[in-house]
Amino acid sequence: MSTTRRRALLACAVAAVLVTLAALAVLPRGAGSAQPRYFFGTLRTDPGKARLEHRNGIGVAHLTIRWEQFEPGPGRYDTRYIDHIRHDLQTLHKAGARVEAGVGINHPPQWLDRRFSDAAFTDEHGDRYTDTANVVFSQKIRDAVRRYIKALDSKVGLDNFWSIRVGVNDHGEFTYPPPVPTDGRPGSDYWAYDRYAQSASPSPGRARSVPLNPFPGWRPGERQYRGASFTRAQAARWYAWYLAALADAVNWQQDTYRSLGYGGLLKVLVPGAGYYPGDYAAAVREYFDGPRVGGLIGRGVGYFKTIEQIRPGKDVQIVTTSLVNGTGAPRANGCRPTDAAVRLDSSSDVRVRRWSSARWVTAIARREGFAVAGESAGPQVYPYYPGVMRDAARQVRTCGLKGLMWAFDGNLYDGTPGSSLQDYAEMIRHLT
């Protein structure tokens, strides 16, 4: 851990002591001074089931808000949709639930692309991606997002949320967009070729806190740059900038919520295991391009490099969204105390490749001093099975997770194997 990070963590600890009494007065609704050992919730919570679930120990409800419906035109807000959000929020609070909000940056309105067509995520082949807002490189997009969040605060109230989910991609997670599915090209797509990502100098439309591109115009795979040889070290420097820009988008979101007075949890969503140090070393050898470079490289999911760039805080949690996702040998293995002694950045990574995704992400986040929470991956990633709740409980307990959000609420009632309301309630009783 760097000296700068240790100082930052120490400062956070000191600040926490100094403001404890004041913080108790401004906790988001649903929070209290006496918190249970773990929190338990569901994703895509049905407000009509919240009271029943609360009686069974499920105290956190997930509320999804869609920007495209909230603000169908620039500065024009849909009052019916806002009333619907308020109604659901009131129902959840009356049921006793703490509310975790997905505020919908990953569901941008169509007018955003029409108004800022030069600011969409763009890859090195010129393909554009508009399913999520480009909060990485575009200041114009960031400004529009801030106006939306400010309106959400004014009309709904951020302080009604116990926690807010933070991410970048179309699922609201800490990655770049996925590769273009129909291009048939090997390797990765890199989403750093819009005009602002490629800017060689500061400009009004460029995200102000992102460092300048060190090699504008360079594309992965190229061995020449402006008439001179381009080294692997230079390629690695370019990729480090690419990762730093992604982390900056998360830090900017943190700053935005805090500047509006939000005092609840901010949960950074980390899907899967990402790629490993050995994959990164292989990508550097290939100048980050070619059939031996997997698509994960372009998505920026080198968590052993990116989580350390997230600004720490007592109110920031890293969320591994991949509990019981079928990974690990044995399957869904939990954490061990000896994990803390394992080098997580070594290209000799055979050992950690046998870890479950949740174990790997937890080890990285713990190394950087973050609190960690968990989510099940969902049956669309890996089918649920009898005993899946037991495996999830083991991962929660051995990894010291703060709590669990179960994907999805509907799976508690639709006959999905191992995922009934009774199964969840039994798991909660076992852990508490």
DOVEX-146566 format. One record per residue (C-alpha): x, y, z. Coordinates in pm, whole numbers, always signed. Layout:
REM DOVEX-146566
PT,px,py,pz
PT,X,Y,Z
...
***
This chain:
REM DOVEX-146566
PT,px,py,pz
PT,+0,+0,+0
PT,+139,+341,-96
PT,+232,+609,+158
PT,-27,+840,+3
PT,-302,+581,+48
PT,-199,+510,+409
PT,-217,+881,+482
PT,-556,+905,+314
PT,-690,+613,+517
PT,-552,+763,+839
PT,-715,+1095,+757
PT,-1047,+919,+698
PT,-1021,+741,+1033
PT,-946,+1064,+1219
PT,-1231,+1242,+1043
PT,-1469,+959,+1133
PT,-1392,+1003,+1503
PT,-1435,+1379,+1489
PT,-1769,+1378,+1313
PT,-1942,+1075,+1466
PT,-2193,+1273,+1672
PT,-2276,+1505,+1385
PT,-2311,+1216,+1142
PT,-2574,+1049,+1356
PT,-2799,+1347,+1295
PT,-2777,+1322,+916
PT,-2785,+949,+846
PT,-2997,+858,+543
PT,-3348,+742,+623
PT,-3355,+379,+729
PT,-3011,+394,+892
PT,-2973,+375,+1267
PT,-2707,+383,+1533
PT,-2740,+12,+1613
PT,-2663,-176,+1294
PT,-2686,-556,+1255
PT,-2375,-761,+1188
PT,-2471,-806,+822
PT,-2723,-644,+592
PT,-2937,-853,+360
PT,-3136,-735,+61
PT,-3261,-820,-285
PT,-3209,-669,-627
PT,-3511,-548,-827
PT,-3716,-550,-509
PT,-4093,-570,-546
PT,-4223,-299,-309
PT,-4531,-510,-247
PT,-4314,-786,-100
PT,-4097,-558,+115
PT,-4296,-595,+437
PT,-4297,-975,+414
PT,-3926,-977,+339
PT,-3849,-741,+625
PT,-4021,-983,+863
PT,-3783,-1251,+732
PT,-3469,-1049,+798
PT,-3430,-891,+454
PT,-3381,-529,+550
PT,-3248,-365,+232
PT,-3457,-298,-78
PT,-3326,-206,-421
PT,-3491,+80,-611
PT,-3407,+131,-978
PT,-3446,+479,-1125
PT,-3414,+533,-1500
PT,-3274,+865,-1614
PT,-3440,+824,-1955
PT,-3783,+820,-1789
PT,-3706,+1078,-1522
PT,-3585,+1339,-1773
PT,-3727,+1260,-2120
PT,-3617,+1601,-2250
PT,-3339,+1839,-2142
PT,-3462,+1999,-1821
PT,-3808,+1844,-1866
PT,-3909,+1603,-1591
PT,-4185,+1343,-1603
PT,-4402,+1416,-1299
PT,-4593,+1088,-1328
PT,-4272,+888,-1322
PT,-4141,+1093,-1029
PT,-4465,+1033,-839
PT,-4423,+660,-909
PT,-4072,+668,-760
PT,-4196,+856,-455
PT,-4476,+605,-406
PT,-4240,+307,-424
PT,-3996,+480,-193
PT,-4270,+550,+61
PT,-4389,+189,+42
PT,-4039,+58,+105
PT,-3979,+290,+398
PT,-4314,+202,+555
PT,-4210,-163,+533
PT,-3903,-76,+739
PT,-3655,-117,+454
PT,-3335,+71,+396
PT,-3323,+167,+29
PT,-3033,+111,-207
PT,-3073,+316,-524
PT,-2950,+268,-874
PT,-2990,+625,-996
PT,-2986,+537,-1365
PT,-2678,+699,-1515
PT,-2649,+374,-1709
PT,-2996,+439,-1857
PT,-2936,+773,-2034
PT,-3211,+947,-2232
PT,-3189,+948,-2612
PT,-3160,+1325,-2624
PT,-2819,+1301,-2456
PT,-2661,+1147,-2765
PT,-2845,+1381,-3002
PT,-2729,+1683,-2806
PT,-2370,+1565,-2750
PT,-2311,+1333,-3043
PT,-1935,+1392,-3030
PT,-1914,+1272,-2670
PT,-2032,+910,-2694
PT,-1795,+626,-2609
PT,-1604,+551,-2931
PT,-1359,+267,-2994
PT,-1047,+260,-3210
PT,-1252,+139,-3510
PT,-1498,+429,-3490
PT,-1782,+226,-3339
PT,-1996,+427,-3096
PT,-2160,+306,-2775
PT,-2456,+499,-2637
PT,-2619,+252,-2395
PT,-2447,+427,-2106
PT,-2332,+783,-2050
PT,-1967,+863,-2119
PT,-1881,+1003,-1777
PT,-1518,+903,-1834
PT,-1399,+1154,-2094
PT,-1678,+1407,-2156
PT,-1723,+1707,-1927
PT,-2044,+1793,-2111
PT,-2186,+1453,-2019
PT,-2066,+1491,-1661
PT,-2238,+1829,-1639
PT,-2563,+1679,-1771
PT,-2538,+1393,-1520
PT,-2479,+1637,-1236
PT,-2787,+1840,-1336
PT,-2991,+1521,-1341
PT,-2866,+1406,-998
PT,-2933,+1753,-859
PT,-3290,+1735,-993
PT,-3327,+1387,-843
PT,-3215,+1527,-509
PT,-3460,+1817,-536
PT,-3762,+1611,-642
PT,-3702,+1282,-458
PT,-3423,+1345,-207
PT,-3090,+1166,-203
PT,-3111,+1146,+174
PT,-3392,+892,+130
PT,-3131,+643,+10
PT,-2927,+434,+251
PT,-2683,+361,-31
PT,-2622,+456,-394
PT,-2472,+225,-656
PT,-2172,+359,-848
PT,-2030,+242,-1181
PT,-1975,+321,-1548
PT,-2091,+50,-1787
PT,-2442,-31,-1910
PT,-2506,-239,-1597
PT,-2379,+37,-1371
PT,-2056,-147,-1290
PT,-1689,-50,-1271
PT,-1589,-135,-1630
PT,-1577,+16,-1976
PT,-1851,-90,-2222
PT,-1835,-440,-2374
PT,-1674,-509,-2713
PT,-1884,-454,-3022
PT,-2057,-794,-3059
PT,-2080,-812,-3439
PT,-1743,-683,-3556
PT,-1574,-1026,-3573
PT,-1238,-876,-3487
PT,-1004,-1057,-3246
PT,-875,-886,-2935
PT,-1031,-600,-2742
PT,-1220,-280,-2816
PT,-1083,+26,-2638
PT,-1332,+303,-2563
PT,-1092,+597,-2571
PT,-1134,+741,-2921
PT,-1402,+1006,-2890
PT,-1275,+1358,-2957
PT,-1225,+1436,-2588
PT,-1038,+1116,-2505
PT,-808,+1192,-2798
PT,-754,+1557,-2711
PT,-387,+1651,-2682
PT,-463,+1965,-2482
PT,-728,+2082,-2234
PT,-1059,+2179,-2394
PT,-1396,+2294,-2253
PT,-1570,+1968,-2338
PT,-1309,+1736,-2193
PT,-1344,+1588,-1842
PT,-1129,+1822,-1638
PT,-991,+1572,-1387
PT,-875,+1312,-1641
PT,-506,+1332,-1736
PT,-428,+1410,-2099
PT,-386,+1118,-2336
PT,-9,+1055,-2345
PT,-17,+932,-2707
PT,-312,+1078,-2901
PT,-384,+883,-3217
PT,-200,+568,-3115
PT,-398,+246,-3151
PT,-332,-84,-2977
PT,-118,-312,-3189
PT,+79,-34,-3357
PT,+459,-51,-3329
PT,+515,+297,-3470
PT,+401,+636,-3348
PT,+452,+953,-3547
PT,+735,+804,-3746
PT,+928,+655,-3453
PT,+938,+314,-3288
PT,+680,+267,-3014
PT,+795,+55,-2722
PT,+604,-185,-2502
PT,+675,+46,-2208
PT,+501,+327,-2395
PT,+207,+98,-2473
PT,+184,+12,-2103
PT,+190,+382,-2019
PT,-100,+443,-2256
PT,-297,+160,-2098
PT,-225,+291,-1748
PT,-381,+620,-1859
PT,-684,+428,-1991
PT,-736,+262,-1653
PT,-679,+585,-1460
PT,-951,+756,-1664
PT,-1199,+482,-1571
PT,-1119,+515,-1201
PT,-1150,+893,-1226
PT,-1510,+854,-1342
PT,-1591,+667,-1020
PT,-1413,+926,-807
PT,-1599,+1204,-988
PT,-1931,+1038,-904
PT,-1830,+1017,-538
PT,-1744,+1388,-541
PT,-2073,+1475,-710
PT,-2289,+1299,-453
PT,-2090,+1443,-164
PT,-2107,+1796,-306
PT,-2486,+1767,-303
PT,-2482,+1677,+66
PT,-2536,+1302,+37
PT,-2411,+1125,+350
PT,-2493,+760,+286
PT,-2296,+469,+148
PT,-2148,+468,-201
PT,-2115,+117,-342
PT,-1872,+60,-629
PT,-1988,-246,-824
PT,-1712,-485,-934
PT,-1828,-770,-1163
PT,-1649,-1101,-1205
PT,-1279,-1153,-1150
PT,-1163,-947,-1446
PT,-826,-1036,-1592
PT,-519,-1148,-1399
PT,-159,-1022,-1387
PT,-48,-1290,-1632
PT,-311,-1174,-1882
PT,-186,-818,-1847
PT,+176,-924,-1906
PT,+70,-1111,-2221
PT,-124,-807,-2344
PT,+179,-582,-2300
PT,+388,-823,-2509
PT,+127,-798,-2787
PT,+89,-419,-2762
PT,-265,-479,-2629
PT,-397,-621,-2955
PT,-442,-948,-3139
PT,-608,-1287,-3091
PT,-414,-1360,-2772
PT,-547,-1045,-2602
PT,-886,-1115,-2448
PT,-1182,-880,-2452
PT,-1151,-815,-2080
PT,-839,-603,-2137
PT,-1038,-339,-2325
PT,-1302,-336,-2055
PT,-1041,-222,-1805
PT,-1120,-493,-1551
PT,-771,-531,-1408
PT,-894,-487,-1053
PT,-547,-541,-910
PT,-462,-213,-1087
PT,-786,-14,-1070
PT,-931,-61,-721
PT,-624,+106,-570
PT,-712,+418,-770
PT,-1057,+456,-615
PT,-1063,+724,-350
PT,-1106,+557,-8
PT,-1355,+661,+255
PT,-1547,+520,+549
PT,-1862,+549,+339
PT,-1723,+374,+28
PT,-1770,+0,-20
PT,-1635,-225,-292
PT,-1908,-470,-396
PT,-1813,-800,-553
PT,-2119,-875,-764
PT,-2016,-1234,-837
PT,-2094,-1450,-537
PT,-2187,-1808,-632
PT,-2108,-1746,-1000
PT,-1960,-2092,-1059
PT,-1596,-1983,-1035
PT,-1323,-2129,-820
PT,-1183,-2475,-755
PT,-1358,-2595,-554
PT,-1662,-2407,-678
PT,-1761,-2093,-486
PT,-1468,-2121,-248
PT,-1449,-1868,+30
PT,-1166,-1656,+166
PT,-885,-1764,+399
PT,-674,-1565,+646
PT,-363,-1659,+446
PT,-497,-1471,+141
PT,-354,-1149,+285
PT,+0,-1283,+236
PT,-46,-1367,-134
PT,+106,-1135,-394
PT,-183,-1014,-603
PT,+18,-849,-881
PT,+247,-1140,-970
PT,+231,-1277,-1323
PT,+279,-1621,-1164
PT,-90,-1625,-1082
PT,-180,-1994,-1103
PT,-283,-1999,-737
PT,-524,-1707,-748
PT,-685,-1832,-1069
PT,-828,-2113,-856
PT,-994,-1862,-628
PT,-1358,-1768,-675
PT,-1426,-1425,-823
PT,-1553,-1304,-485
PT,-1238,-1422,-308
PT,-1009,-1250,-560
PT,-1190,-916,-554
PT,-1216,-925,-175
PT,-841,-980,-139
PT,-765,-683,-366
PT,-1012,-454,-192
PT,-888,-557,+153
PT,-530,-482,+47
PT,-640,-125,-26
PT,-829,-86,+301
PT,-1185,-95,+165
PT,-1492,-244,+328
PT,-1640,-512,+100
PT,-1997,-623,+40
PT,-2139,-889,-188
PT,-2408,-966,-444
PT,-2500,-1298,-594
PT,-2431,-1305,-967
PT,-2782,-1417,-1058
PT,-2909,-1729,-1237
PT,-2853,-1566,-1575
PT,-2477,-1590,-1505
PT,-2470,-1930,-1335
PT,-2784,-2132,-1262
PT,-2888,-2148,-898
PT,-2898,-2493,-739
PT,-3002,-2655,-410
PT,-2754,-2531,-149
PT,-2662,-2212,-335
PT,-2762,-2001,-35
PT,-2535,-2209,+186
PT,-2243,-2145,-48
PT,-2321,-1773,-56
PT,-2333,-1764,+324
PT,-1990,-1925,+341
PT,-1848,-1660,+110
PT,-2009,-1380,+312
PT,-1876,-1519,+640
PT,-1523,-1621,+540
PT,-1460,-1307,+334
PT,-1589,-1078,+609
PT,-1840,-912,+378
PT,-2063,-639,+516
PT,-2371,-797,+370
PT,-2543,-953,+71
PT,-2781,-838,-200
PT,-2954,-1135,-363
PT,-3018,-1139,-737
PT,-3309,-1131,-781
PT,-3617,-1059,-572
PT,-3838,-1249,-813
PT,-3627,-1563,-773
PT,-3747,-1590,-413
PT,-4097,-1670,-542
PT,-4068,-1832,-886
PT,-3944,-2178,-789
PT,-3578,-2117,-874
PT,-3382,-2402,-708
PT,-3221,-2311,-377
PT,-3346,-1953,-394
PT,-3677,-1937,-211
PT,-3774,-1685,+53
PT,-3753,-1968,+306
PT,-3398,-2050,+189
PT,-3294,-1687,+228
PT,-3455,-1651,+572
PT,-3282,-1969,+689
PT,-2946,-1842,+565
PT,-2998,-1512,+747
PT,-3081,-1691,+1072
PT,-2769,-1904,+1032
PT,-2543,-1602,+985
PT,-2694,-1385,+1254
***
